[in-house]
Amino acid sequence: MAGAVEARLAELGLTLPAVVPPLASYQPAVQSGAYVYTSGQLPMVDGKLAVTGKVGAEVTPDEAKELARTCALNALAAVKSVAGDLDRIKRVVKVVGFVASASDFTGQPAVINGASELLGAALGDKGVHARSAVGVAVLPLDAPVEVEVQVELVEA
């Protein structure tokens, strides 16, 4: 049975996807004490990237913002795979977003707002977090965006 967080996602027209399988030697998420750390999540949908390229060149900032939202949804799936229930999230502590950027693109924070806004919509005040938005030359599979999330859990 889905909890309150997944119900809010459903109200937004979203379904929590299956956890994206690792592309290399790592786990999608690990728990240490009360914290869950996700690996970087790409904007995979049904096992593939819908869009590739650099933001500010082949990918528009608006497209990239939507892709960051998909990354955050994938991160929530990774958190659930470890925590068992998204309602155990006490708060999102930190979000780190990477944007594969054209050399003159400086709008990384607006792109990563896609992830931040999704977490806020799904978790309310628990979704408010610290954040970094970093421009990079290239990401795995030529993805435009990658997002990792750290959350604190309440006791089970």
C-alpha positions in Angstrom: 0.0 0.0 0.0 1.3 3.4 -0.9 1.9 6.0 1.8 1.3 9.7 1.9 4.3 10.7 -0.1 3.4 8.3 -3.0 -0.2 9.6 -2.8 1.1 13.1 -3.3 3.1 11.9 -6.2 0.0 10.3 -7.7 -1.9 13.7 -7.2 0.9 15.2 -9.3 0.3 12.6 -12.0 3.5 10.7 -11.2 4.2 7.1 -10.3 7.3 6.0 -8.5 9.4 4.1 -11.1 11.3 0.9 -10.5 14.8 1.6 -9.3 17.2 2.3 -12.1 19.7 -0.6 -12.2 23.4 0.5 -11.6 25.5 1.2 -14.7 28.7 0.1 -13.0 29.9 -1.2 -9.6 27.8 0.7 -7.1 24.4 0.5 -5.3 21.5 2.9 -6.2 21.3 3.9 -2.5 22.9 3.0 0.8 21.8 3.6 4.4 24.3 4.7 7.1 22.6 5.2 10.4 19.6 7.5 9.9 20.7 8.7 6.5 20.2 7.4 3.0 22.6 8.5 0.3 21.6 7.9 -3.4 24.0 7.4 -6.2 23.8 9.9 -9.0 20.4 9.4 -10.7 20.1 9.9 -14.5 16.9 10.9 -16.1 16.1 7.3 -17.1 12.6 6.3 -18.1 11.9 2.7 -18.8 15.6 1.9 -18.9 16.7 4.6 -21.4 17.5 8.2 -21.7 14.9 10.1 -23.7 17.3 13.0 -24.3 21.1 13.3 -24.6 23.5 16.2 -25.0 24.6 19.5 -23.4 22.2 22.0 -21.8 22.4 25.2 -23.7 23.2 23.4 -27.0 21.2 20.3 -27.9 19.0 20.5 -24.8 17.0 23.5 -23.7 17.0 24.7 -20.1 13.3 23.9 -19.8 13.8 20.3 -21.1 16.7 19.9 -18.7 14.6 21.1 -15.8 12.0 18.4 -16.5 14.9 15.9 -16.8 16.1 17.0 -13.3 12.5 16.3 -12.0 12.8 12.8 -13.5 16.2 12.3 -11.7 14.6 13.3 -8.4 11.8 10.8 -8.9 14.4 8.1 -9.6 16.2 9.2 -6.5 13.0 8.7 -4.4 12.7 5.2 -5.9 16.2 4.5 -4.8 15.5 5.8 -1.3 12.4 3.7 -1.0 14.4 0.6 -2.0 16.5 1.0 1.1 14.0 2.7 3.5 11.0 0.6 2.6 8.6 3.5 2.8 9.0 7.1 1.7 6.9 8.2 4.7 10.0 7.5 6.8 11.8 10.5 5.3 12.3 13.0 8.1 13.8 15.5 5.7 15.8 15.9 2.6 19.2 17.1 3.8 21.1 17.8 0.6 20.7 17.6 -3.2 23.6 17.8 -5.6 22.8 18.3 -9.3 25.2 18.1 -12.2 24.3 19.7 -15.5 26.2 18.8 -18.7 26.6 22.3 -19.9 27.5 24.1 -23.1 30.6 26.3 -22.5 28.5 29.5 -22.2 25.6 28.0 -20.2 25.3 29.4 -16.7 21.7 28.5 -15.7 22.5 25.3 -13.7 20.5 26.4 -10.6 17.3 26.9 -12.7 17.8 23.4 -14.2 18.2 21.7 -10.8 15.1 23.6 -9.5 13.2 20.8 -11.3 14.5 18.3 -8.8 14.1 20.7 -5.8 10.5 21.6 -6.8 9.5 17.9 -7.1 10.9 17.1 -3.7 9.0 20.1 -2.2 5.8 19.1 -3.9 6.1 15.4 -2.8 7.4 16.1 0.8 6.3 19.6 1.7 8.5 21.1 4.4 10.4 17.9 4.7 11.6 18.4 1.1 13.4 21.7 1.8 17.1 21.1 1.5 20.7 22.4 1.0 21.8 22.2 -2.6 24.6 22.4 -5.0 24.1 22.9 -8.8 27.3 22.2 -10.8 28.1 22.6 -14.5 30.2 19.8 -15.9 31.6 18.9 -19.3 30.0 15.5 -19.7 27.9 13.0 -17.8 27.5 9.2 -18.1 25.7 8.1 -21.3 25.8 11.8 -22.5 23.0 12.5 -20.0 22.1 16.2 -19.7 21.5 16.1 -15.9 22.4 13.9 -12.9 21.0 14.3 -9.4 22.0 12.7 -6.0 20.0 13.1 -2.8 20.7 12.6 0.9 17.8 12.1 3.2 17.4 11.6 7.0 14.9 8.9 8.1 12.8 8.6 11.2 13.1 5.3 13.1 11.1 2.4 11.5 
